[in-house]
Amino acid sequence: RFEPGRLCPPTSAVGGALKEFREVAAQSRKLIFYNSRLDGLVRCVEDIGRKTCEFFEDRDDRLIYHSVTLDPPPNASQRSSKIRDTYAVESMGELPIRKMTRKFARNPAVLPDNDIHKICFFVAEGRIRVDMHREPGKLTFKSVTYVNEDGTPRQLPKDGPQPTQAEAQRLLQMQAICREGLQDSYQKTHVELNQRRTEENSIRASRFAQAGRKRDLSALGSREEVLEPSVYDMARENARVDALHVGTEEEKQEETTAKVDILAPYLVDFIDKDTNTVTLDALQAELVAKKCTQDFRKRLTDRAEIIQRRLEDEQDQLRKRRAHMQRRGDSVDKDEREFEKYQSQAMFRTQILEQRLARHETQAIDKFQ
């Protein structure tokens, strides 16, 4: 993350204003900018080698979004086929473009059916789809599809009305502008990434110099290389060690608890005082088992009674409040809102208690099967 006022490289005329940079090596990249750039760019999201999206605000041409979707690198047989437009991707070279998309904000001075909201250029298929803005209160919108035949857009269906020469030229011009805009955005992003790498290399060089070591500054540092630990890193490490100590102490307590013999109260009368051991015959073992079962059944019954008692108390309180409100007759809105709030909470507590009671009864039956 960067505070406002970070210097931008001189080559990025309308760039800079980087606020946050996130990157997953060779997978994805996200740049977030302050809303102070001349080109209006506020966010750039790149799924490396697959898709790049950019979001804009406060532009004179009302552009709010554009993106490019790429195909995988072509194999030997595909290279010999028709050459398509390509888009440069760092470390992957030129990749064929599958689709380009632009979105625009609403222009109040134009009717919705004539105001372009989204235009998709399916470069691989030779199609263009234009979606207009929706009218207020409507879910549907006007959409027109064109196919590019020998450099001339033809509207589908082909037996319907066709675009004029000016409209066809406008579509082709918009496609060229979209391609140039994406290329320009790539150049600015590339400059921003180069500046980030330069800054990281400078930091690494400074830290190595402080440690009395020398290194080749022309070589890029490894992404996994960690600089000097900060106070936050040391605090996190100390917290991790403390958590391990706490976990070890809890395990020791659990082991101590696990060593407690829950049958000891039932075997007191059968301990041999000379050997301090317990030896039971079949009759004594059956007696101990019976006592354990009785106590366990009583514990389950007591718990069911506690839950039932709480449920009845909750229901009684709700009935009393309802009766009180009915006796009062007309009441102020504040009292009614308080009663509705209490009734909602009481119904929720009642439902929880009923579910808890039902679950307890089901578990009790399963334990005695």
Secondary structure, DSSP 8 states (H G I E B T S, - for coil): ---TT----TT-TT---EEEEEEETTTEEEEEE-TT-TT-EEEEEEETTTEEEEEE-S-TT-EEEEEEEE-----HHHHTS----EEEETTTEEEEEEEEEEEE---TTS-GGGSEEEEEEETTTTEEEEEE---TT-S---EEEEEEETTEEEESSTTS----HHHHHHHHHHHHHHHHHHHHHHHHHHHHHHHHHHHHHHHHHHHHHHTT----TTS---TT---S--HHHHHHHHHHHHHHHHHHHHHHHHHHHHTS-TTHHHHGGGEETTTTEE---HHHHHHHHHHHHHHHHHHHHHHHHHHHHHHHHHHHHHHHHHHHHHHH-S--HHHHHHHHHHHHHHHHHHHHHHHHHHHHHHHHHHHT-
